[in-house]
Amino acid sequence: MLYLLNKQGWRLAAAVAVALNVVACSHGGNEAAEPPPPFTIEHDQIKIPDGSPLRKELVIQQVETRQAPHAMVFPANVEADPAHTANVLPPLTGKVMELKVGLGEHVSKGQLLAVVDSGDYAQAAADVEKSRDALDLAKKALNRARAVQTAGGNATKDLESAQSGFNQAQAEFIRAQTRLTAVGGSQGVAAQRPMQVVAPTNGYITALSVSPGVNVNDATAAMMVIANLDSVWITSNVPESDVGLIAKGEKVDAVLSAYPGQVFHGAVAFVHPVLQADTRRDLVRAVFVNADGKLKPNMYANVSIDVPQPAQVFVPESALLMNNDTTSVFVEVSPWTFERRTVVLSYDETGDTRVLKGLKTGDRVVVKGGVLLND
């Protein structure tokens, strides 16, 4: 930021001097009167006398103190939210007979994804039928024992034995039903080999590792991955020196090269508790609503995070003057009397600059025309 006495300022000063000479000549006849100076300097203070044309050129404004966040920009990339990403695992081992979806396809919760021929699934369904039959038999035995007991022709121990048999049969039936349900079966379905794999959530197929005819031998290996992209993360890499300024809930704006001129809005979800050892940067993740699907995982972005700042003095950039290696402003100490004051600056914010030292609330500074006083 460099503020110098430009050509316009010299021209204005020259025009002022010429005008003063013309006025003096018109009143002095043949004797040229020396024009009064546009300003005088006494004890490092600049005074603008009455009638000086500078009074029409200078604009004076009172500085203000306000609290405003500072926008810090970091590189980032779009990621799927793990909380809305599902690895579809085969409930049991078997052979893929049919694949009902393709990579990149959108699926709904409960939609059929694949049909697997599984002997283990058939066994689970058969266990349900056997346990149901055993439960029916145990219930009949219990009813007979109760009837005989009522007629007085049965010992108490026979009734207790029948009750125990019924309880065990009922527990086995519930166990078999639970197992069948866990592997994708339904109650009342007869034993059958084809096992149906359905979508656990809405989303897109982002990874696919099976095809028809392939044996699925590892029940811990994902057949496919479904990612719900209605909301996504945009993860930024924040230097160690800045990570302490960022907290959960702060406003985040993101711009992507795929959509020039468009700004996406989100908020910080969390700051990673562990710094990356190789880059000395931290991962800051922000949640963005993505109902239209524009934000795609692995896209690059630049994010702007609004970091809260303490209340500070702001001045327009037009008030700042560069003198060698220092920056200064002209402060009005009394009516039309000014002194140069060195200031220490912070961040530039949309036409205004934060001042760390040199000014206080209520000071009046020259915000326009100060270059005419710059000696």
Buried (B, 14 or more C-beta within 10 A) or exposed (E): EEBEBEEEBEEBBEEBBEEBBEEBBEEEEEEEBEBBBBBEEEEEEBBBEEEBBBBEBBBBBEBEBEEBEBBBEBEBBBBBBEEBBBEBBBBBBBBBBBBBBEEEBEBEEEBEBBBBBBEBBBBBBBBBBEBBEBBEEBBEBBEBBBEBBEEEEBEEEBBEBBBEBBEEBBEBBEEBBEBBEEBBBEEEEEBEBEBBBBBBBBBBBBBBEBEEEEEBEEEEEBBBBBBBBEBBBBBBBBEEEBBEBBEEEBBBBBBBEEBEEEEBEBBBBBBBEEBEEEEEBBBBBBBBEBEEEBBBBEBEBBBBBBBEBEEBBBBBBBBBBEEEEEBBBBBBEEEBBBBBBEBEBBBEBEEBBBBEEBBEEEBBBBBBBBBBBBE
